[in-house]
Amino acid sequence: MSIAVHSAAAVVEKGDPMAGKLTVDDVDSFMRRFKLLIGGIIVLFFLPLVIYAFYLDQRLDKFEATLRPSPPQELEVGELARGDLFHVATNPVEGQIVYVPAYSHVYHGDGKPHLLTITLSVRNTSMESEIVVRSIRYFDTKGVEVRSYLEKPVRLPPLGTTELVVERDDASGGSGANFIVEWYADKPVTEPIIEAVMIDTGSQQGISFVRRGFVIGEAASDEESNDD
């Protein structure tokens, strides 16, 4: 009897190798199921966020697409002036040559250049008459013409605006860049507003400023020029 009790105790002490003991395969199987469970939870949690982020990105792209610049080509067809607007132009003029200072970059710190995007805006302030933009030329710091933006004159309807963009990576103009804009009208009108907007938001602190154009000469219509 004592021998039987001793044998049973020995079995309990050593443990049954077939009962209550996990093998390496059991552990691997459990870890695989656990990883699959965690992966499923992560997918279920983050997948809706990814889909929503993609949806917002698409909406933003579509919205930004509606905010593209209005290049001169899109404004060649004039619009009829409103018949209910009657006014006398203040300091009326028939044509001007306008110098607009611009900056493809500015300097900061120890002279490091900070690149900028330039938007040139030409705004017809007349409520009744169209104006004709004859030419827009872009010059660099040394006064060398970089490019001309118009192949032919462009009509700008009453209160219409046209604009062009010099991209941030285009540093051909330099810190002393400028535009020369020449415009005229068939009859005296209020002066258009011509300005350059410089901006960059690539750094932690954004930068933006505006420079208004300066009249440096008078311009006449093509008919008047031919008469002379």
URMO-V490456 format. One record per helix or strand of 2 or more residues. SS is the DSSP state (helix for helix, strand for strand). FROM is the first residue (numbers start at 1). TO is the last residue. Records with the same first field share a line. If there is no record, write none. Layout:
BEGIN
SS: FROM-TO + FROM-TO
END
This chain:
BEGIN
helix: 2-14 + 24-65 + 72-75 + 222-227
strand: 93-101 + 105-108 + 112-115 + 117-123 + 131-139 + 145-148 + 154-156 + 161-166 + 178-189 + 193-200 + 207-212 + 214-218
END
